[in-house]
């Protein structure tokens, strides 16, 4: 299996800039397509007297023509597929908040399944994301790396305020409110130092066997 991947968008810590989306695209093939693609690119690069392809320097007509030629070349080599992953960067503030506050080992008011079962963790993320305003997200994202627990609690208060404004009595809201309340009264359990200490202990006592891949290398 061959994978040819490329990314676009800023993947740095500034998740609130104008480039809100981080995208990673990849062509997956069972055969090496590089020679066939090079045969398409080489004469065009020589014609423009350049060493590498940069789409920002090409017209839409040239890009369309080149794209069709590349696709034709790939089709002649063998089966292939295109995979696209897209991340809305501000959503990372939501997922990190859930990661910090709802780990059952640190928050005694959270039952294990709410964090360790993917579907329930997803419900927490979606519910909190709907209630997380931009100021709340920025407050959390600024506070977390600084280990500013007071700032983190302030972001929780903003989310809770928005949830209460909906007037909903959903069970997941009760879980969120209780988890936030525990964090308010036990802030020392949510510092980075405490979290790293807990993770080291968990790794030390973990008895999970390592899973080795049974997939053979492609010839």
Secondary structure, DSSP 8 states (H G I E B T S, - for coil): -EEEEEEES--SS-TTSS--EEEEEEEEESS--HHHHHHHHHHHHHHHT-SS--GGGS-HHHHHHHHHHHHHHHHHH--EEEEEEEEETTHHHHHHHHHHH--TTT-TTS-HHHHHSHHHHHHHHHHHHHH--HHHHHHHHHHHTTT-HHHHHHHHHHHHHHHHHTT---HHHHHHHHHHHHHHH-GGGGSHHHHHHHHHHHHHH--------------
